[in-house]
């Protein structure tokens, strides 16, 4: 949990509380409100110990998230109802010693309000893993960590930006700095933002930029540095906590994480439609690395059923279905753990998941992953569902963001177009949900990983070259245990390129013969969901939001498009979520 809404002008008491609590369908958190001549501020309870708001005669300090403090110990992680960490950050900032890219590690937002001068300072993390949104109109100025809560309190909830809606439906994200609301924008990542009493805007200074560099010349030394950085991040947490858990799967990221946590007693959770090949592999991994395997079974329509709750939770413009833990946070009592570790963003930052590849490269024997140089964000968008004017404007926005990235990156600008800020990555709502539900920690989002990712050549990321060197010592105990997809993570890409196609063919034959039945993977099957009557009922239920889509087909044509098996499933799901958001806000 933990979100804030700040307003330069006083807001009626309990109004901020109401809007923050609407993020949750049930079990809304308590909200602490502050009011004065400087304006109003409301912040919901922070699940991370030590990060309660701090207030003295002159300042109010709020921390969102649970960053690791690198300038002192983190003993406060065991404290209850404490603002020790918040105060430590404030004190270091006050004396001018704070280095935001070094002293705080992991996702965070810091907001400091000077009650005497009405000046505010807002600091975003390296990647804006926790985004901040701003609204300004005339003399009004507001900030929040939740876009819909800000839209409601600023009376912008029905003022949608149709270009951003098209963007979300087509790409699953909204191009920075835009949001789904015309007058609300995301503020810059890795920056210190100030708002003075006589100004209705933000003066922003980057404290870090992911400049393309060549400061790392040895892949082996870099892998060692990475492994140490991740270990240090984990150790700073586990040395101050006793009750921990992790997410586990049949993959290599959770396997490496399991090795790093091997000496700690912990539970390892996986969520599946049923016990399957993925689960069996994960259980073997848990046994090898000494974790208590915990299987939680989900309904096959789980991802359809959670649409309203999770769409509200992660906010409009973020794909809701990445909130994989929703519902299980209660069933598995994840909130009871001092720390729950995940493996998010390893693919994005270390394995080049956002590098566009030549089709089929890395899939055929002895053919490595090859960067596709012909790809470009600058190409004009085309789609028959949307009018040409909307697509032209959206193309301009995407080109503008690419040009912004090209100011500090050359070879990898197209990759970092989808990475910086992190809201450009469609998987980031996983973090947005988890941090609001339990004490979530993501080692592959730590500062060492982010900074090294920005400073290494793309060829180190392709074919798992750097990640393999980083993880190989950790994977040795499971040397001959297949990945859930059928290859062996301990070995490098040439070994994988030979065996993987053979395994894929064998599995396809098994499916055709009826030997391999049902969902064998970790996620739900959208092909199943979109063929069920519950899907068609949901389309009819949410389609009242279509009345305000002027850039799309008429209502019946829209229904037919969303239900069409010929349309990309991701697009159909995004469309359904957009309809829900539109309809909900229309009737507020």
Secondary structure, DSSP 8 states (H G I E B T S, - for coil): ---EEEESS---TTHHHHHHHTT-SSS---EEEEEETTEEEEEE--SSTT---EE-SSEEEEEES--EESSS--GGGG-SS--HHHHHHHHHHHTT---HHHHEESS-EEEEEETTT--EEEEE-TT-SS--EEEEETTEEEEES-HHHHHHHTT-TT-B-HHHHHHHHHHSS--TT--SBTTEEE--SSEEEEE-TT-SS-EEEES-----------HHHHHHHHHHHHHHHHHHHHTT-SSEEEE--SSHHHHHHHHHTTTS-EEEEEEESSS-HHHHHHHHHHHHTT-EEEEEE--TTHHHHTHHHHHHHH-TTS-GGG-TTTTHHHHTTGGGSSEEEE-TTHHHHHS-TTS-B-TTTTTSTT----B-TT--TTS----TTS-HHHHHHHHHHHHHHHHHHHTT-STTHHHHHTTSSGGGSGGGHHHHHHHHHS-EEEGGGSHHHHHHHHHS-HHHHGGGHHHHHHHHHHHGGGTT---TTSS-TTS-HHHHHHHHHHHHHHHHHHHHTTSS-S--SSS--HHHHTTSHHHHHHHHHHGGGGGG-TTS--HHHHHHHHH-TTS-HHHHHHHHHHHHHHHHHHT-
